[in-house]
Structures are given as C-alpha cells and as structure tokens.
Amino acid sequence: MSQPIRAVYSEGQLRLLDSVDLSEGEEIQLVILSDEERVRVALSDLLVELPDLTGEDIDEDALAREIEEGFRGQPPLSNTIIEERREGP
C-alpha cells in the first residue's frame, strides 16, 4: 500500500498532519521529497520533461505551454477522471 502522508518536522521529530492506517509497531519506509521533487513527480505523471533547474526559477508560462501541447488531441482530463471513478479501484 502506498499512501502519501503530510508531516511537519519540528524539534527533531516528524508530526503527522494526516491520519494513517498502521498497526502498532508496523515498520514502514519513509521517502522525503522537497517541493521541487514533488513537482517533478507530478509532472512526470503528465509525461512532461522538466529540465534540471536546481537553484533556478521555472518559466511557468513555457511549462504551461508544454503541458498544453502534451494534452493536445487527448480527451479532456475530466473524462478520464469520470471513467476512473466509474471503474472503481
């Protein structure tokens, strides 16, 4: 089961912001992503290449055009969401 959980790091500890469905003593593996890494993961799901811009500002207009171009000729995203909800998990 993969479940993204938000947390805040404070005074050397992680405080969970979301509830979790875990058994007492259950071992888990934690992956920490920066804001930039989360954006990269989201964009990779859209099949958009984001160049390595470490420390640089992202040209949001150019990125929006690339995303729009990637979806050109595809059915609206809302149709995909509706179909997935009908099919269920």
C-alpha positions as semicolon CSV with decimal commas, in nm:
position;residue;x (nm);y (nm);z (nm)
1;M;0,000;0,000;0,000
2;S;0,138;0,339;-0,097
3;Q;-0,008;0,632;0,092
4;P;0,126;0,987;0,076
5;I;0,125;1,149;0,419
6;R;0,194;1,512;0,502
7;A;0,408;1,587;0,807
8;V;0,589;1,876;0,972
9;Y;0,944;1,844;1,100
10;S;0,983;2,021;1,435
11;E;1,239;1,984;1,713
12;G;1,387;1,668;1,562
13;Q;1,058;1,485;1,515
14;L;0,801;1,442;1,240
15;R;0,446;1,535;1,337
16;L;0,190;1,376;1,105
17;L;-0,073;1,604;0,956
18;D;-0,278;1,319;0,810
19;S;-0,415;1,009;0,978
20;V;-0,253;0,676;0,893
21;D;-0,385;0,321;0,884
22;L;-0,097;0,138;1,052
23;S;-0,074;-0,138;1,309
24;E;0,117;-0,070;1,629
25;G;0,484;-0,150;1,572
26;E;0,442;-0,180;1,194
27;E;0,760;-0,088;1,009
28;I;0,730;0,150;0,716
29;Q;0,968;0,314;0,472
30;L;0,966;0,692;0,453
31;V;1,059;0,895;0,146
32;I;1,107;1,269;0,193
33;L;1,053;1,487;-0,114
34;S;1,130;1,856;-0,143
35;D;0,870;2,085;-0,303
36;E;1,068;2,072;-0,629
37;E;1,081;1,691;-0,621
38;R;0,704;1,672;-0,564
39;V;0,651;1,896;-0,868
40;R;0,881;1,675;-1,075
41;V;0,688;1,362;-0,972
42;A;0,354;1,526;-1,058
43;L;0,483;1,642;-1,394
44;S;0,634;1,304;-1,475
45;D;0,284;1,161;-1,430
46;L;0,178;1,403;-1,705
47;L;0,469;1,287;-1,922
48;V;0,628;1,631;-1,924
49;E;1,005;1,661;-1,912
50;L;1,124;1,919;-1,660
51;P;1,488;2,016;-1,707
52;D;1,723;2,022;-1,410
53;L;1,679;2,375;-1,281
54;T;1,836;2,341;-0,938
55;G;1,850;2,688;-0,789
56;E;1,683;2,846;-1,093
57;D;1,334;2,984;-1,138
58;I;1,096;2,780;-1,352
59;D;0,948;2,952;-1,659
60;E;0,586;2,875;-1,570
61;D;0,448;3,007;-1,900
62;A;0,678;2,781;-2,104
63;L;0,594;2,485;-1,880
64;A;0,219;2,553;-1,917
65;R;0,259;2,563;-2,297
66;E;0,447;2,231;-2,290
67;I;0,177;2,069;-2,076
68;E;-0,095;2,206;-2,304
69;E;0,090;2,071;-2,609
70;G;0,125;1,731;-2,439
71;F;-0,252;1,710;-2,394
72;R;-0,337;1,834;-2,744
73;G;-0,558;1,581;-2,920
74;Q;-0,629;1,395;-2,595
75;P;-0,975;1,372;-2,440
76;P;-1,038;1,619;-2,157
77;L;-0,884;1,517;-1,824
78;S;-1,230;1,538;-1,667
79;N;-1,343;1,250;-1,893
80;T;-1,055;1,035;-1,771
81;I;-1,138;1,110;-1,408
82;I;-1,506;1,025;-1,461
83;E;-1,412;0,695;-1,630
84;E;-1,174;0,601;-1,348
85;R;-1,444;0,671;-1,089
86;R;-1,691;0,453;-1,277
87;E;-1,440;0,166;-1,297
88;G;-1,359;0,189;-0,926
89;P;-1,034;0,087;-0,755
